[in-house]
Amino acid sequence: MDAVTVSDEQLLEACLAGDREAFARIVERHQSAVAAVAYGVTGDLDLSEDVAQEAFVVAWQRLADLRDRLKLRAWLCGIAR
């Protein structure tokens, strides 16, 4: 998969099939937004990085729970929040 042209939905399908590399691409794509939300909540840069990392761990574990695949970024940010 070409990292630039592949959609979040395609990456999610690959993740649900167990592709960890696809999840790494999701993390790369949405890390800034998730970290920004975490910083907004914590006000602490180091803590926000920890929160963002934990949010992605939770997301990996609960990926099958995502109902609207078009709202991946919002779902990830909600986990961080």
C-alpha positions, 0 to 999 in steps of 0.5 A, a space after each residue: 500500500 502506498 502510504 500517501 494514497 491509501 485511505 484510513 478505511 483501507 488501513 483499518 481493514 488491514 489492521 482488522 486483518 492483523 496488519 500492525 504496519 497499517 496501524 503504524 501508518 494510522 499512528 503516523 497520520 493522526 499522532 499530531 492531532 491526538 497529541 494536541 488533544 492530550 496536551 489541551 487536556 493535560 497542559 503538560 507536554 511530557 504527560 500529553 505524549 504518554 496519554 497519546 501513546 496510551 490512546 493508540 494502545 487502547 485504539 489498537 485493542 478496541 479497533 473492532 469497536 469503531 462503528 463509523 470508519 469515516 470518523 477515525 480521527 475523531 474516535 482517536 481524539 475521543 480516546 485521548 480526551 
